[in-house]
Amino acid sequence: MQHGNLYKRLFLHDKKQVFPLIDPDKTSEDEAIQTGQKAQKMGLNALLVGGSLLANGNMDTCIRNLKKHFTNPVLLFPGSILQLSQEADGILFISLISGRNPELLIGQHVAAAPQIRSMNLEPISTGYMLIDCGKSTSVAYMSQTFPIPYQKHEIAASTALAGEMLGLQCIYLEGGSGADKPVSPEMIKKVSDTITIPLIVGGGITDEVQAEEAFAAGAQTIIVGNILEKTPEMLDKMVSMVNRLNSSES
């Protein structure tokens, strides 16, 4: 498979990284500018923008404000085909491989593909796997799918492997927004040991200790959203931890 420049730059390396997820519904213009400034100062590799439901926010405006000060890529993390923007640099082209809803396996992708090409967005094909982390989430409700049970590591590993065999570029294990707990290190390790493509983990990670456990188990990239809305300083702690881990492995 021929990989695009963004995918190579953001995922085809051995460094651990944290990507903040910004929800346009919950981010004012001033907050987006401040986030862009902070991300630039920290040297983050990328920012993600999206949410389960875009009700009040403006995706284009949010991304433009982020990019006023942030020079690295801004990627779309869309909850639906309505969440597209030519202001972004690329898109996690997500297929919900843990569920059986055909609209989220391929249906919406067919509708979105021509728009993504016309917007010149680089698609990064991503196998999205929703894991039951103790709480009913917006993702489960909106997608009308059942998450993989928390202890079913073999099911998760086999699903991820199937996604890799189908040609997906990375796997995303997701506990869901506001999850009671993160995806377990045991599941992360089982999936990481099974696949050879990059592994992303998100949902339910509330501090740098949980993030470090996910990295130790095999995650390459951690995505954090909700906790940063409540405790913005947590990003500083996570980035410091990531820098320490990467320095020790150099």
Secondary structure as the mmCIF struct_conf table of DSSP 4:
data_model
#
loop_
_struct_conf.conf_type_id
_struct_conf.id
_struct_conf.beg_label_comp_id
_struct_conf.beg_label_asym_id
_struct_conf.beg_label_seq_id
_struct_conf.end_label_comp_id
_struct_conf.end_label_asym_id
_struct_conf.end_label_seq_id
HELX_LH_PP_P HELX_LH_PP_P1 GLN A 2 GLY A 4
HELX_RH_AL_P HELX_RH_AL_P1 ASN A 5 PHE A 11
BEND BEND1 LEU A 12 ASP A 14
STRN STRN1 GLN A 17 ILE A 22
HELX_RH_3T_P HELX_RH_3T_P1 PRO A 24 LYS A 26
HELX_RH_AL_P HELX_RH_AL_P2 GLU A 29 MET A 42
TURN_TY1_P TURN_TY1_P1 GLY A 43 GLY A 43
BEND BEND2 ASN A 45 ASN A 45
STRN STRN2 LEU A 47 VAL A 49
BEND BEND3 SER A 52 SER A 52
BEND BEND4 ALA A 55 ASN A 56
HELX_RH_AL_P HELX_RH_AL_P3 MET A 59 LYS A 67
TURN_TY1_P TURN_TY1_P2 LYS A 68 HIS A 69
BEND BEND5 ASN A 72 ASN A 72
STRN STRN3 VAL A 74 LEU A 76
BEND BEND6 GLY A 79 SER A 80
TURN_TY1_P TURN_TY1_P3 ILE A 81 LEU A 82
TURN_TY1_P TURN_TY1_P4 GLN A 86 GLU A 87
BEND BEND7 ALA A 88 ASP A 89
STRN STRN4 GLY A 90 LEU A 96
TURN_TY1_P TURN_TY1_P5 ILE A 97 SER A 98
BEND BEND8 GLY A 99 GLY A 99
HELX_RH_AL_P HELX_RH_AL_P4 PRO A 102 PRO A 102
HELX_RH_PI_P HELX_RH_PI_P1 GLU A 103 GLY A 107
HELX_RH_AL_P HELX_RH_AL_P5 GLN A 108 SER A 118
TURN_TY1_P TURN_TY1_P6 MET A 119 ASN A 120
HELX_LH_PP_P HELX_LH_PP_P2 LEU A 121 LEU A 121
STRN STRN5 GLU A 122 LEU A 130
STRN STRN6 ILE A 131 ILE A 131
BEND BEND9 GLY A 134 LYS A 135
HELX_RH_AL_P HELX_RH_AL_P6 SER A 138 SER A 143
TURN_TY1_P TURN_TY1_P7 GLN A 144 GLN A 144
HELX_LH_PP_P HELX_LH_PP_P3 PHE A 146 PRO A 147
STRN STRN7 ILE A 148 ILE A 148
HELX_LH_PP_P HELX_LH_PP_P4 PRO A 149 PRO A 149
TURN_TY1_P TURN_TY1_P8 TYR A 150 GLN A 151
HELX_RH_AL_P HELX_RH_AL_P7 HIS A 153 MET A 165
TURN_TY1_P TURN_TY1_P9 LEU A 166 GLY A 167
BEND BEND10 GLN A 169 GLN A 169
STRN STRN8 CYS A 170 GLU A 174
TURN_TY1_P TURN_TY1_P10 SER A 177 GLY A 178
BEND BEND11 ASP A 180 LYS A 181
HELX_LH_PP_P HELX_LH_PP_P5 PRO A 182 SER A 184
HELX_RH_AL_P HELX_RH_AL_P8 PRO A 185 THR A 194
BEND BEND12 THR A 196 ILE A 197
STRN STRN9 LEU A 199 GLY A 202
BEND BEND13 GLY A 203 GLY A 204
BEND BEND14 ASP A 207 ASP A 207
HELX_RH_AL_P HELX_RH_AL_P9 GLU A 208 ALA A 217
TURN_TY1_P TURN_TY1_P11 GLY A 218 GLY A 218
BEND BEND15 GLN A 220 GLN A 220
STRN STRN10 THR A 221 VAL A 224
HELX_RH_AL_P HELX_RH_AL_P10 ASN A 226 LYS A 230
TURN_TY1_P TURN_TY1_P12 PRO A 232 GLU A 233
HELX_RH_AL_P HELX_RH_AL_P11 MET A 234 GLU A 249
#
